[in-house]
Amino acid sequence: MTSSELVVDLRGRLIETLDDFWDAVAKPCGLPEWFGRNLDAWADTIETRGISEVIDGHDILVVHVDRQGLFGGGRPEGDVLAGVFDGEWNRLVVHAPD
C-alpha cells in the first residue's frame, strides 16, 4: 500500500504572520470557513483530522515554505507553528533562499 501526500507549496509567497499562513493554506488545504485560525485548530486539523476533507483524503501533509518572514528564524510564533508539525504524517519543509 502506498501513502498519498498532499503537497502545499508556498515557496515564493511572503508569509510574515500567522494570519498570512492561514490565508495561504486555507484554499489548498480545504479549510472550512469556521476554521479557528489558531495553533490549536491547526493541530486538530493535521493531527486529529476530521476538519478538512482535503487533508483527510491524504495520508501525509507536506507544506513547503521559504526561510524568510515567519520562518526566517528567531520568530517565536514561527517556531511554535513549526513544532505543531510532527515530521512524519505532517511535515513543514523550510527552504533556504537560492
N, C-alpha and C positions, 0 to 999 in steps of 0.2 A: 504494500500500500504506500502510495506517495502522499506527501503533505502538500496542501495548496497554500501559497503565500499571497497575501495582499500586500503589494509594494506601493507605498505612498512616497513619491519623490518630490521633496520640497526644496531641492537644491536650486539656487538662483533666486529664491524668494527670501527677502529680508524679514526675519522674524525677531522683533525686538522685545515683545511682551508675551505673556501667556495668552492674552486676547488675540494677538496675531497668530499664535499657534492654533488656538481653537478655530479661528476663521480659516486657516489653511487646511486643517484636517476635516472640517465639518462635511464638506461635499464628498471627497474621495472615500471617507470612512462611513458615509451614510449616517451621520449623527442626526438624531431627531431634533425637531425644534425645541423640545423640552429638555435637551441635554444640559446638565448643570454648569458646564464651562468652568470646572474647578478640578483640582487634582484627584479628589476622592471620586468624582464622577468618571474621570478618565480611567482611574484604576479599576473601577467596577466594569467599565466598558471593555477594557482589554484583558482583564484577568477573569472576572466572574462571567462575563458575557451576558447576553440577553437584552442588550440595549440597542445594538446596531446589527441589523440583519446582514449588512455588507461585511462587517468584521466577523460576525458569527458564521458566515458562509466560507470562511477560510480557517485553516489550522494555525497559521502564523501571520502576524502583522509585522512588517518591516517599514520603518519610517526613516527616510534619508533626509538629512539637513546639512547645511553648511556650518562650519565652525566660525560663526560670526553672530553678532547680536545676542540673543538669549542663550545661544550655545557657544559663545566665544570664550567661555571660561571665566570663572570668578563671579558669575551671576548666581546667587543662591537659588532663585526660582528656577533657573535653567538646570541646575544640579539636582534639585528636588524632582523636577519633571523627568529628567533622565533616569533617576532612581526608581521611578514607577515602572519602567520597562524591566521585565525580568531577564532579558537576554536570551531566552530560549523560545518561548511562544510569542513573545512580542519584543522587538528589538528596535533601538534607536541607533542609527549609524550616523556619526558626525564626521563629515568630510573636511579635511584640511583644505585651505584655499589652494588653487592651482598655482 
